Amino acid sequence: MKAAPTVSDPAARRKIFIVDDHPLVREWLASVIGRETDLEICGQADSAATALQNLPAARPDAIVVDLSLGASSGLELIKDLRLQFSGLLILVLSMHEEVTFAERAFRAGAHGYVVKRESGSRVIEALRAVLAGQFYTSPALASQIAGRLFGAGGRAVGSPSELLSDREMEVFQQRGAGRSVKEIAEFLHVSVKTVESYEARIKEKLGLKNAAELIRAAVRWNDRQHGV
């Protein structure tokens, strides 16, 4: 009778797929995960489209996804993954430390959320928790989520991430990255008029008078997210 696989047996290794548009982040993740005897990298992608194309052949147990993919939306990718690969476990690794982003990711279908400033050991801890069927978030975010649930603070009142819908937030971020209305329309695969409608709602929700104020606010918000 064939013996059950052990942790050191390659057959026991759980397969991990990485989606991040930064080569250095993918290299770091691959190195961190590759040192573990029970985990292995089965594929990488720098965009949502490439990930969706390569996943059927890679057949991962879990996928690590960045929310900011440059040419595509990490949140939309998570929603697509839930529809197309219902059994796939999803861990988000994001630069966004606001609790609202973690909540959006979980609503979209993620099983775990870790911020990029966390250590490699924290990422491995999160992966193992997700692979074990648990939901995971880093301790700092967990305390913020608990604070929201029990009314003990943690809510960034007035923050764009708090007030805007997923699509409005995407438009806001893209404006902060310097993209025009036409470029954002192409990025989101919607009409220019639709983007203008999103911007009208953004201005109303954030109390901004015109497009110039919206752009300034978006640039400032993006800069804060990157620690500028």
Summary of the structure (lengths in Angstrom):
residues: 228
radius of gyration: 18.9
end to end distance: 60.3
largest distance: 73.6
contacts: 689
relative contact order: 0.09
helix: 54%
strand: 14%
